[in-house]
Amino acid sequence: MSEFDPTPPRRNFYGRRHGKTLRQSQKGYLSEDLGSLRPRGITHQDNPERVPVTTASIFGDDRPVWLEVGFGGGEHMVHMAARYPEVGVIGCEPFINGVAMLLGKIRAAGVENVSVHPGDARDLMDVLPEGSIAKAFLNYPDPWPKARHHRRRFVTPEHLIPLYRVMQPGAEFRVATDIPDYVRQTLEEVPKAGFTLVHEGLDAWDDWLSTRYEQKALREGRVPHYVTFRR
Ligand SMILES: C[S@@+](CC[C@H](N)C(=O)[O-])C[C@H]1O[C@@H](n2cnc3c(N)ncnc32)[C@H](O)[C@@H]1O
């Protein structure tokens, strides 16, 4: 074995990476747009030595950069990018059908202040320098309802400690979920990782845009909760 072992850390990802067959238009977005929108140096293949990747290298300047973990169909991410053109928004999503949906929305909205990592947020957090991120969003994270699966949730030290590291002091971390037990675990685990609770309630943020999962939750009679922390 070489002195430096570039093998990626053994990391479990339990979600889906592929869904139903992509439409021809979506295949086009992936082949034509993703190449220029994805940040370089995030995957282990691209950057086996895990050299730090600054947000200035991603956006070309020192604008504030926000992170959305698990953007799903991308509606919230595109909404934020359009509403805050002075900011750069990086989204991470391993589910390729979601990535294709986001790319369609990016084209339709014409936003340019976005960067798309079609993979696990942990790979991005590994290489971002400390204090890079000015705001982070975790919207409707996978609920993992069975107790023995709670450790797969995003609100566990494996994700929260790196998130804390890459966020700037004072940066806001927002969590939206419709699962009461997810609220419980969020309120327990996020402060343990160093964040301070700012607000928890049923009132959404002023600039919130309801996501596909929230719409599904509402149709099925579940109640959205919005939790805000500060790094
Ligand atoms: C329940 S969906 C919610 C999607 C969207 N935020 C919404 O509200 O409609 C959760 C998403 O998080 C993604 N996800 C899970 N673990 C992730 C990780 N480690 N990094 C990035 N995305 C992740 C999943 O692939 C899934 O698409």
Ligand as a Chemical Component Dictionary entry (heavy atoms), coordinates in Angstrom:
data_LIG
# 
_chem_comp.id                   LIG 
_chem_comp.type                 NON-POLYMER 
_chem_comp.pdbx_formal_charge   0 
_chem_comp.three_letter_code    LIG 
# 
loop_
_chem_comp_atom.comp_id 
_chem_comp_atom.atom_id 
_chem_comp_atom.alt_atom_id 
_chem_comp_atom.type_symbol 
_chem_comp_atom.charge 
_chem_comp_atom.model_Cartn_x 
_chem_comp_atom.model_Cartn_y 
_chem_comp_atom.model_Cartn_z 
_chem_comp_atom.pdbx_ordinal 
LIG C1  C1  C 0  -37.015 13.485 2.756  1  
LIG S1  S1  S 1  -36.015 14.156 1.493  2  
LIG C2  C2  C 0  -36.397 15.900 1.564  3  
LIG C3  C3  C 0  -36.013 16.628 0.310  4  
LIG C4  C4  C 0  -36.268 18.153 0.310  5  
LIG N1  N1  N 0  -35.382 18.836 1.246  6  
LIG C5  C5  C 0  -37.702 18.493 0.600  7  
LIG O1  O1  O 0  -37.959 19.070 1.670  8  
LIG O2  O2  O -1 -38.552 18.202 -0.241 9  
LIG C6  C6  C 0  -34.402 14.096 2.239  10 
LIG C7  C7  C 0  -33.287 14.188 1.223  11 
LIG O3  O3  O 0  -32.026 14.232 1.900  12 
LIG C8  C8  C 0  -31.087 13.568 1.098  13 
LIG N2  N2  N 0  -29.937 13.181 1.957  14 
LIG C9  C9  C 0  -29.899 12.220 2.890  15 
LIG N3  N3  N 0  -28.693 12.138 3.446  16 
LIG C10 C10 C 0  -27.930 13.100 2.854  17 
LIG C11 C11 C 0  -26.570 13.501 2.989  18 
LIG N4  N4  N 0  -25.743 12.892 3.833  19 
LIG N5  N5  N 0  -26.132 14.517 2.222  20 
LIG C12 C12 C 0  -26.956 15.132 1.342  21 
LIG N6  N6  N 0  -28.252 14.783 1.168  22 
LIG C13 C13 C 0  -28.727 13.785 1.915  23 
LIG C14 C14 C 0  -31.857 12.395 0.529  24 
LIG O4  O4  O 0  -31.263 11.873 -0.639 25 
LIG C15 C15 C 0  -33.228 12.996 0.283  26 
LIG O5  O5  O 0  -33.383 13.443 -1.034 27 
# 
loop_
_chem_comp_bond.comp_id 
_chem_comp_bond.atom_id_1 
_chem_comp_bond.atom_id_2 
_chem_comp_bond.value_order 
_chem_comp_bond.pdbx_ordinal 
LIG C1  S1  SING 1  
LIG S1  C2  SING 2  
LIG S1  C6  SING 3  
LIG C2  C3  SING 4  
LIG C3  C4  SING 5  
LIG C4  N1  SING 6  
LIG C4  C5  SING 7  
LIG C5  O1  DOUB 8  
LIG C5  O2  SING 9  
LIG C6  C7  SING 10 
LIG C7  O3  SING 11 
LIG C7  C15 SING 12 
LIG O3  C8  SING 13 
LIG C8  N2  SING 14 
LIG C8  C14 SING 15 
LIG N2  C9  SING 16 
LIG N2  C13 SING 17 
LIG C9  N3  DOUB 18 
LIG N3  C10 SING 19 
LIG C10 C11 SING 20 
LIG C10 C13 DOUB 21 
LIG C11 N4  SING 22 
LIG C11 N5  DOUB 23 
LIG N5  C12 SING 24 
LIG C12 N6  DOUB 25 
LIG N6  C13 SING 26 
LIG C14 O4  SING 27 
LIG C14 C15 SING 28 
LIG C15 O5  SING 29 
# 
